[in-house]
């Protein structure tokens, strides 16, 4: 994204901000959805992210690329939303969700839906921190260095979180497969 567009948007130029939105909204949604796992919540968080971004562009210092800045915002906001949803889900499990899980276990879903459901089940068993590094590395394809910058952590912390997250995913996968027997 050109600095000119960012500067115009920071001065209130809606057309310039629309360019930023069009360039990064799908990407931001993808990051948020990967962490949150709920489409409606991901849409809400993405919308909140761009409202916040609009307010914060005035103080954007160009120390990092705008995409990295948006990544960081998306990850932080998604982790907060994931934690909120997790607390909420612990308190209440709706009958609709239970019915959906029964349909999946009865074999009514096609393979791709099963794969998505399995991926969601596996990711939902991870802590927010582990989930974030897995999504950024395995789904978004970021380098270890970019993940470290995005999350504001040391590159060795990225490596250890990824290792622990992969171990947790493998254990969860084995557990799910054993329960299917």
N, C-alpha and C positions, 0 to 999 in steps of 0.2 A: 504494500500500500504506500503510495507516495505521501511524503510529508506534507505536501500542499493540501491534499484532501483532508488529512487529519487536522491540520491547522484551521482550515475552513470550517470543518465540523465543530471544532472546539470553540469557534466564534459564533456558533448557532446556525450555520448553514445546513438546513435540513436535507438538501440534495446531496451534499457531501456526506452527511451521516448515513443517508440511505445507501450510498455506495459502500460504506463500511459495513453496514448491515447485510447487504446483498453478498458481499465478499466473504463474510465470516459467520453468518447465522447458521447455516447448515453444519458447518464445522463445530461451532459451539454447541449446537443441539446434540450432535453426535457424541461429543465428550461428556456432556451432562447426562444424556440417556445411558451411556455406557456405565456410568457410576450409579445413577439413581435407579435405572431399570424400569421406570414407569413413564409412559409416554406423556400423560397429562402433566405430571410433575416436571418432567424435562422441558416441556413447552413453557410452563410457568417460569421455571428458573431461567431459561434462555431469554425470555421476555424481560424478566427482572434484571438480568445481566446487561442487556443493551440499554435499559433505562439508566442503570448505574454507570455504565460506560459513558453515556451521553453527558452525565453530570461530571464525571471524572476526567474527561478529555482535556479540560482546561488546565489540569495539573499534570498531564502526561509529559514525561521528561525525555523521551526518546532514548533512554538508557537500554531499553530492550525493544525488539520489534513489537509492533502492535499485536501481531498474532500471538506472541509469547505472553503478552499482557492479558489478552483475552483468554488464553489457555489457563493462566493462573486464576483469573476471576472465575472461569467456568468450573475448574476443579474445586476451588474453595467453596463456591456456592453449592455445587453438587454434593460435596461431602456433607455440608451442613444440612441440606435437604434429605440426603440419604439417612443421616442420623435421626432427623425429625420423623421421617417415614418409618424407620425401624422402631422407634419408640411407639409411634401410633399403631403400627401393626401388632406389636406385642400386646397392646391393650384391647384390640378388637380385630377379629378375623371375620370378614363379611361372608355371608352364605354364598354370594356370587363367586368369590374366590375358591371356596371349598368345592362348589359345583364344577368349576373350571378344572381344578386338579383331578376330580373324579373322572371327568371326560378324558383327560390326558392319560390317566392310568388305565382306562377301559380300551385304549387303542384306537380311539376315534380320530386322533390327530395324525396328520401326515408326518413323514420323517423330518422335514425341515422345521415344522412347528415343534417337534420333539427336541430337535437339536437346540433350538432357541430357548425352549423351556429348560432344558438341561443346563445350558450356559447360564441362564438367569439363576437357576437353583444354586449352581456352583458359585457364581459371583456373590450371591446374597449371603453366603456363608463366610465371606471374607470381611475383615474389618474395613472401615472406610479408607484407611491409609493404604492397605494392601490392594483393595479394589481399585483405587486411583492409579497406582503404579502399573497394575495389570492392564487396565483400560488404555492408559497412555502408551504403554509399550506394545502390547499385543494387538490392540484394536486400532489405535491411532498411529502406531509405527514410529513413535518418537525415539530418539537416541537416549542413552542414559544421561548424557549431558543436558539435553533439552528437558528431560523429566526433572532433573535436579534443579534447573533454573525455574521451571514452571512451578514446582512445589516449594521452592525455596529451601531445599535440603542438600546435604552433601552427596556427592556421587556414590560414595561407599554406602550411604544409607539407602540410596536407590537400589543398589545391588543386593543388599541384605533384605530389603523389603520384597523385592522381586523373588528372591530365593525362597523366602518364607511363604510368600503368596502362592508360588508354584507348588510348594510342598503341601500347603493347605488345600489347594485345588485338587491335587492328586489324591490326597486322603479322602476328601469329600467325594470325588468321583468313584473311588473304590467302595466307599460306604453306600453310595446310591446304587451302584451295580450289584452289590451283595444283597441289598434290600429288594431288588427286583426279582431275585431268584425264588 
